[in-house]
């Protein structure tokens, strides 16, 4: 019966269902977390006080999965079954880490398994670089390793920005809306539906995470890893759309646009890894040098101000990508790096000045 619905109705109803499911299961998940003591206890690296449930990713996962399985047309997109399987595997790795705290190395191995399932089972990998560094079509021997490294890297980048209230979910929501609108206007209805359902599943969590008091929860690795995986899928699909599409869908610098959309978590993670390596530490060793940590210093620990500042900056990067969508990839990506460098320099100076004033 659902197959008789028009595409627009499927989009609307799938988003409504995800929104309703997410909103209605948030309280039961919160109560279960409190009852079973599935909470994040504050430590020297935490930016919160008190014990807060850390399994909010369950809300996003169940809302997304239930609605997407019901409304998506898998016959038109056979890779969807491997996207879902990969998302489930990565979610399970995340929830296992939230509850039992596994080592970063074991967690990365679990992420790799989900990515391999998608690439091998779904034949889902990058095949075209749209002129980046002079390359257009690339062979699977290049595209598959590039996809593997890119997806695993992005999953961890999204996970690493999940350090303050509403940041990871808010940024994912903003990116999903961008990809979803583009897919919709370009006739990629099933991927637009994926974006819409994921956005609707994130909305209830975003509000309880950022504005909730009695039922406040963290997304945890279960949500951040899965969302990072799905954002990576959307980014790759964006790059794989026909390079000759005209009008609104004309995107000659697709990799550059994708980099702009994901610039803040990607560049901040690369900056952190390089900084840790130069100081002789493991790239995965935790610290409080993230962009959001510096904003917390500036805003006296107020999460909402730090979150909305980064979301506004993220919108600026997306705008840059849209503006330069038909330029060369190198110019768009170079602009992202320069913009981030200026932004980080100013924020870092302000945070250091604020630290001195407090002392």
Buried (B, 14 or more C-beta within 10 A) or exposed (E): EEEEBEBEEBBBBBBEBBBBBBBEBBEEBBEBBBEEEBBBEEEEEEBBEEBBBBBBBBBBBBBBBBBBEBBBBEEEBEBBBBBBBBBBBBBBBBBBBBBEEBEBEEBBEBBBBBBBBBBEBBEBBBBBBBBBEEEEEBEEEBBBEBBBEBBBBBBBBBBBBBBBBBBBBBBBBBBBBBBBBBBBEBEBBBBBBBBBBBBBBBBBBBBBBBEBEEBBBBBBBBBBBBBBBBBBBBBBBBBBBEBEEEEEBEBBBBBBBBBBBBBBBBBBBBBBBEEBEEEEEEBBEBEBBBBBBBBBBBBEEEBEBBBBBBBEBBEBBBEBBBEBBEBBBBEBBEBBEEBBEEBBEEBBEBBEEBEEEEE
